[in-house]
Amino acid sequence: MASSERDGHPFWVAMGAAFVGTLLGGGAVWLALQSRLDAVEAEVARGRMVQLPVQVSEAPEPVEPIDSIDPAANVPAVSDAPPDPGDSSLVRAVERTRDSVVTIELAGKPSGSGVVYDANGKLLTNYHVIERVLGGRGGQLVLGDAAAAKAISVRFVDGRVRAATVLAADPDEDVAILSLLREREEERFDAAPLGYSASLRLGEQVFAIGSPVGFEGTIATGIISAVERTGVLGNRTLPVVQLDAAINFGNSGGPLFNLAGEIVGITTARSSRGEGIGFAIPIDHIRLFLRALERGMRGRSGVIGVVIDQRREIAKQIAPLGYHSGVAIAEVDPERAAALGGMKANDVIVTIRGRRHDEIDASEAGRAAFAQLVGDTIRALLPGETLVVEVVRDGELVELEIVVEAASIERQARIDAELLLGLHLTPEGDEATIVQPVRGAPIAHVPGVHVLAGARIVSLFGYPVENVQQLGERLSMLRTWSVTGRRRSIAIGFETADGRSLLANNYPLAK
């Protein structure tokens, strides 16, 4: 027993020593690691790179030392001031543009709004905003005069008031350009830049500035609800931008801005059937209007250089692709816009500006209506504007983009003869020779109208007409008068195909 006791004591002593040694060793390791971690924290606090001993299976990515990096380039500046909740892109855009927006007053009373787009004092507004001072003259182009200058005054948000003259006014486009009368030759005005309405996207935020019901400099925000909406204005072919901003009386003629502070439209109307629906003329269209004025092409219709064949059957050609209406192209001038845009003879147009017209059928009357729609759309476009159509060709649907041209003087005369007189003239030749009445025109319903086939127009409201160019000059005057509604019938002299003279004293106008 004594021997076993002697043998047992060393065992338990050894086990206790081992346990105590383990505790002491672990404590030493912990103390050493804690000391190392304290040292690491101190080094990090001093901004130095510290590496801990670790094992890796492969070489680590090279790391650029912190002391080789410019802290100012990577660490954002810290400000003690709280962020400004009003410092948004909308607020900044309003601050940049507000001084360019004006209130237009006629005889001392607010009539609408406008926006300066040129530092020398040119500004944009709607035709209907200044229509009253034009004396009911209307027309494609109206030049300013002293009477108009005295009647129009422009008020800025800072209280300045300047008189203005009318440089141009177009009722069809509902656009007017005014020029401010400067008090000093060197006087300049805050001007807003013209943007591009083609870049507008559905849902994009925009804002309008104007003087609704006399409240100057009012901001209305909204989003783009639709682009190229037609059938809204008096000129139903004019595409407009639809927005959901609060547009009221007095906003007309004011600018529509994007958040970059660029003019993307001129507000022109609001829906009378719903709240929060407004419309603006796209600035791209107005830019082309300005360019046409500069180049002397305003008053000319758009053309693309095609001959339409409304008599040709098209149902079998378009039905397999699911279309119900359209019109065929008989000829394409190889040197004109349509050919450059890829249009070919025998193409059948089935959509215009992204819209199909299933309300029209493929009958003879339907093809005539579709042809009229195509013609009206092209003529309403400004030179340089792009017409997008889809055509059926060899059983396939092809999309074409055609840049519209300005009609020549002679071509314009033939267009105006159709629009105003309701008469188709021969496409070529120097004389104003009639082919047939336009379907649906007032003259087409007059008894005995068949005698005009092959006849020449020889006089218009008492003035002689010797050729197509002279007819164009007379019709240009007639176009101006017809816009005002003051003339619904005129006197026209004809020489029939068999040489007889014919005078129509109450010839009915088509427009």
Secondary structure, DSSP 8 states (H G I E B T S, - for coil): -HHHHHHHHHHHHHHHHHHHHHHHHHHHHHHHHHHHHHHHHHHHHTT---------SS-------GGGS-HHHHS----SS---TT-SHHHHHHHHHGGGEEEEEETTEEEEEEEEEETTTEEEE-HHHHGGGGTT---S-----HHHHHHEEEEETTS-EEEEEEEEEETTTTEEEEEE--SSTT-------B--GGG--TT-EEEEEE-GGG-TTEEEEEEEEEEEE-S-SSSTTS-EEEE-S---TT-TT-EEEETTS-EEEEEEEE-SSSSS-EEEEEHHHHHHHHHHHHTT-TT--EE--EEEETTS--HHHHGGGT----EEEEEE-TTSHHHHTT--TT-EEEEETTEE-TTS-SSHHHHHHHHHHHHHHHHHS-TT-EEEEEEEETTEEEEEEEE-EE--HHHHHHHHIIIII-EEE-SSSSS-BEEEE-TT-GGGGSTTGGGGTT-EEEEETTEE--SHHHHHHHHHHHHHHHHHT--SEEEEEEE-TTS-EEEEEEEE---
